[in-house]
């Protein structure tokens, strides 16, 4: 008998029939026992082939049974195994089917990871808040350490419970009622008092994080036709950015000088300071940005083109809130406004 097995193949004369040959050659069904190529016929031949080999072990039988029936074990057995796995989590349940049992395993084992993630975020938030408070206290010291008595202060601090100490340039600041300032539309304001030297800085604590733009500016003139600022940009996807910018108007001619993508947490204290030209300093004529008292070195901007003007008419400091002019994307609320002459040596 000639039984064509594949093109040019005869199982009687050319090659003994095996399950592997049958699958590789894609036979025509002429081999006895496989005429219908039913699942039972195929799996029966495979089982017989495997059982005849030295590698057929209990584990192999279980794997084969799984392939044969889809899971290999009754739901009651799977349920018992799953409950053993879930017992340490206080879970003892019955399941509708295998998929339900496996889903319960996944959900139960994932729960601790969610808890740990939330705990980590909570601890990180508390840590950021503590650092912000410490940095804010340090800034208050900067603001007051040259005070020799009433009328001689070279720095100051405002808790931002009211806007009484700010003069609006564009729009108006709005007290929140809980000790911070916000704005329903773009608001640009200068503080009523100023540092006494070109080497000065200012700081704010940011709260109530929201998408938007918040700015802290220094080295400004009264009309804000020339100024430099720190801009905080929280976004919807966590890809926040911090920038050093310059402007030729309160809200015009704004150019980004340096930018760094980084997370901006609430309750953090931010500062921008100017270091005037000094032949002995490698970082002179440079603006420095600090978060919680630590400098963010990639945000240093050296004003090689002398774009920012200085002198007695360019020492005003202030803030811009709701820079996007949005009713729903206001950016941060601001508190702990601080300004000062920068007495300490600049980081190198």
Secondary structure, 3 states (H helix, E strand, C coil): CCCEEECCEECCCCCCCCHHHHHHHCCCCCCCCCCCCCHHHHHHHHHHHHHCCCCCCHHHHHHHHHHHHCCCCCHHHHHHHHHHHHHHHCCCCCCCCHHHHHHHHHHHHHHHHHHHHHHHHHHHHHHHHHHHHHHHHHHHHHHHCCCCCCCCCCCEEECCCCCCCEEEEECCCEECCCCCEECCCCEEEEECCCCCCCCEEEEEEEECCCCCCEEEEEEECCCCCCEEEEEEECCCCCCCEEEEEEECCCCCCCEEEEEEECCCCCCEEEEEEEECCCCCCCCCCEEEEEECCEECHHHCEECCCCCCCCCCCCCEEEEEECCCCCCCCCCCEEEEEEEEECCCCCCC
